[in-house]
Amino acid sequence: MRIGVIGAGAIGGAIAALLAKDGHEVEVTARGQNLKVIRGGGIRLTGGWGEFTAGVEAGEKLSHAPSLAIVATKAQDARAAILANAKVLDGIPVVIVQNGLEGIAGTKTLLPRSDIVGALAMYASSLVSPGHIKITTTGTTYIGGGGDLPARYAVSILNDAMPTELTANFEGAQWTKLVVNQVNALPAITGLSVQEVIADPVLRRILTRSMRENVRVGLHSGIRFAPLQGLSGTRLRLFLRAPLPLAESLPKLMARRMGATPNPGSTLQSIRRGALTEVDYLNGAVVAAAEKIGETAPVNAGIVELVHEVEKTGDFLTAAQVAARIS
């Protein structure tokens, strides 16, 4: 089957490589040196799903209409990428692999004749260098948010290449993933890996507080959190109500599941490349959701401000400096 992957970064590149390995005809979009390397030598995948190099077609835009398209850009880049490929995407099933809460709704207005489904990648992937992607922690991709038939179609294709499951509560799954994605911002602020952030007692306390804000805002917004990777609505309610020192056991558990390979998190990867981050779609989504219900999320708001500061200055902060700025 011909499959188009828009955005051959850490997540999209991994999906493209695994689909090509599974025998599909894959075309990806990329830019700059990443495009040059992929055109010349394919996508090299290492880490948790083995080591191999997958040959794919590559260009700045898709050249042919695929049978299935996957959009795996950063949230802030999705609109422009979809519009650039709108002609070949029109009328075909499109899977949006994206952090945050807005991916499906934003895409439906751009591709009204296409079946749009959402996907959540629950594995950790790093763009080590142009054309080289490393899976630091394996995991499942969850599909949902669209019609039942298009979602099942996407699962049937992806599941042969990588662990993929259907979820009936995609909105709840997005919010659960948002809790998991809380680990991304503090590495971007400090330059530390996710594991190093969680090992630091000061940063771990701030992370726990930001996660609890996320859960509180979700529950007060009427969200029914979907179970993902051991996180369920019941467990998240207990996490919200537990004494703060006890609640810190959740990020500790997440760090243990990541293993020893340093996980920089997607937001720090953007900082290192000199690119804008998607923090407004992660921690910023919690702040925006809180405002909609007349509440505040001061920890997440402070984190958003610090990430944007590091974007502008390139200067990482110490744990003490972060704590001084986030009360």
Residue pairs with C-beta under 8 A, 6 or more apart in sequence:
1 24
1 25
1 66
1 67
1 68
1 157
2 24
2 25
2 26
2 27
2 64
2 66
2 67
3 16
3 19
3 24
3 25
3 26
3 27
3 66
3 67
3 68
3 69
3 70
3 157
4 26
4 27
4 28
4 29
4 62
4 64
4 65
4 66
4 68
4 69
4 70
4 85
4 88
4 89
5 12
5 13
5 15
5 16
5 19
5 26
5 27
5 28
5 29
5 56
5 69
5 70
5 72
6 12
6 28
6 29
6 62
6 69
6 70
6 71
6 72
6 73
6 81
6 82
6 85
7 28
7 29
7 30
7 71
7 72
7 73
7 74
7 77
7 81
8 16
8 28
8 29
8 30
8 34
8 35
8 38
8 43
8 56
8 58
8 72
9 30
9 34
9 72
9 73
9 74
9 127
10 125
10 126
10 127
10 133
10 266
10 269
11 72
11 97
11 121
11 125
12 28
12 70
12 72
12 73
12 97
13 28
13 30
13 38
13 43
13 45
13 125
13 127
13 131
13 133
14 45
14 49
14 123
14 125
14 133
14 135
15 70
15 72
15 97
15 121
15 158
15 161
15 162
16 26
16 28
16 43
16 54
16 56
16 70
17 42
17 43
17 44
17 45
17 52
17 53
17 54
17 56
17 133
18 45
18 49
18 54
18 161
18 162
19 26
19 157
19 158
19 161
20 26
20 42
20 43
20 54
20 55
20 56
21 52
21 54
21 161
22 160
22 161
24 157
24 161
25 57
26 54
26 56
26 57
27 56
27 57
27 58
27 59
27 62
27 63
27 64
27 66
28 38
28 43
28 56
28 57
28 58
29 58
29 59
29 60
29 61
29 62
29 81
29 85
30 38
30 58
30 60
31 60
32 130
33 130
34 127
34 130
34 131
35 58
35 59
35 60
36 130
37 130
37 131
37 132
38 56
38 58
38 130
38 131
39 58
41 53
41 131
42 53
42 54
42 55
42 56
42 131
43 53
43 54
43 56
43 131
43 132
43 133
44 51
44 52
44 53
44 131
44 132
44 133
45 51
45 52
45 53
45 54
45 133
45 134
45 135
46 128
46 132
46 133
46 134
46 135
47 125
47 133
47 134
47 135
47 136
47 261
48 123
48 135
48 136
48 137
48 138
49 135
49 138
49 162
57 63
60 84
61 84
61 85
61 88
62 69
62 85
62 88
62 89
63 88
64 88
65 88
65 89
65 92
66 88
66 92
67 92
67 93
68 92
68 93
68 94
68 95
68 153
68 154
68 157
69 85
69 88
69 89
69 92
69 93
69 94
69 95
70 94
70 95
70 97
70 119
71 78
71 81
71 82
71 94
71 95
71 96
71 97
71 98
71 103
71 107
72 97
72 98
73 81
73 98
74 266
74 270
74 275
74 276
74 277
74 278
75 98
75 99
75 100
75 102
75 103
75 278
75 281
76 276
76 278
76 280
76 281
78 96
78 98
78 103
78 106
78 107
79 106
79 110
82 89
82 107
82 110
82 111
83 110
86 110
86 111
89 111
89 114
90 111
90 113
90 114
91 113
91 114
92 114
93 114
93 115
93 117
93 150
93 153
93 154
94 107
94 111
94 114
94 115
94 116
94 117
95 117
95 118
95 119
95 143
95 154
95 158
96 103
96 104
96 107
96 116
96 117
96 118
96 119
97 118
97 119
97 120
97 121
97 141
98 118
98 119
98 281
99 177
99 178
99 181
99 266
99 278
99 281
99 282
100 174
100 178
100 278
100 281
100 282
100 285
101 171
101 174
101 175
101 178
101 281
101 285
101 289
102 281
102 285
103 118
104 116
104 117
104 118
104 145
104 146
104 170
107 116
108 116
115 146
115 147
115 149
115 150
116 145
116 146
116 150
117 143
117 144
117 145
117 146
117 147
117 150
117 151
117 154
118 143
118 144
118 145
118 146
118 170
118 174
119 141
119 142
119 143
119 154
119 158
120 141
120 142
120 173
120 174
120 177
120 228
121 139
121 141
122 139
122 140
122 141
122 142
122 177
122 180
122 228
122 229
123 135
123 137
123 138
123 139
123 140
123 141
124 135
124 136
124 137
124 139
124 258
124 263
125 133
125 134
125 135
125 136
126 133
126 134
126 136
126 263
126 264
126 269
127 133
127 269
128 134
136 258
136 259
136 261
136 262
136 263
137 257
137 258
137 259
137 261
137 263
138 163
139 163
139 229
140 163
140 164
140 165
140 229
141 158
141 162
141 163
141 164
141 165
142 164
142 165
142 166
142 167
142 170
142 173
142 228
143 151
143 154
143 155
143 158
143 164
143 165
143 166
143 167
144 151
144 166
144 167
144 168
144 169
144 170
144 173
145 151
145 170
145 171
145 174
151 166
152 166
154 164
155 164
155 165
155 166
158 164
159 165
167 173
167 226
169 224
169 226
170 226
171 223
172 223
172 224
172 225
172 226
172 233
173 226
173 228
175 214
175 218
175 223
175 225
175 226
176 225
176 226
176 227
176 228
176 231
176 236
177 228
178 214
178 218
178 282
178 285
178 286
179 211
179 214
179 215
179 218
179 225
179 231
179 236
180 228
180 229
180 231
180 254
181 282
182 207
182 210
182 211
182 214
182 282
182 283
183 194
183 197
183 198
183 207
183 251
183 254
183 265
184 194
184 265
184 266
184 267
184 268
184 279
184 282
185 210
185 265
185 267
185 279
185 282
185 283
185 303
185 304
185 306
185 307
186 192
186 197
186 203
186 206
186 207
186 303
186 322
187 193
187 194
187 196
187 197
187 264
187 265
187 267
187 268
188 265
188 267
188 268
188 270
188 271
188 277
188 279
188 307
188 310
189 303
189 306
189 307
189 310
189 316
189 317
189 322
190 196
190 197
190 203
190 316
190 317
190 318
190 319
190 322
191 268
191 271
191 316
192 200
192 203
193 262
193 263
193 264
193 265
194 254
194 255
194 258
194 262
194 263
194 264
194 265
195 255
195 258
195 260
195 262
195 263
196 262
197 203
197 204
197 207
198 204
198 207
198 251
198 252
198 254
198 255
199 255
200 319
202 319
202 320
202 322
202 323
203 319
203 322
204 248
204 251
204 252
205 244
205 248
206 299
206 303
206 322
206 323
206 326
207 251
208 244
208 247
208 248
208 250
208 251
209 244
209 299
210 283
210 286
210 299
210 300
210 303
211 239
211 250
211 251
212 239
212 240
212 247
213 286
213 290
213 297
213 298
213 299
213 300
214 286
214 297
214 300
215 225
215 236
215 237
215 239
215 240
216 240
216 295
217 286
217 289
217 290
217 293
217 295
217 297
218 225
218 289
219 225
219 237
219 240
220 293
220 295
221 289
221 292
221 293
224 233
225 231
225 232
225 233
225 236
226 233
227 233
229 257
230 253
239 247
239 250
240 247
264 272
266 278
267 277
267 278
267 279
267 282
267 307
270 276
270 277
270 278
271 277
271 310
271 311
271 314
274 314
276 311
277 307
277 311
279 303
279 304
279 307
279 308
280 304
283 300
283 301
283 303
283 304
283 307
284 300
284 304
286 297
286 300
287 296
287 297
287 300
287 301
287 304
289 297
290 296
290 297
290 300
298 326
298 327
299 326
302 325
302 326
302 327
303 326
305 325
306 317
306 322
306 325
306 326
310 316
310 317
317 325
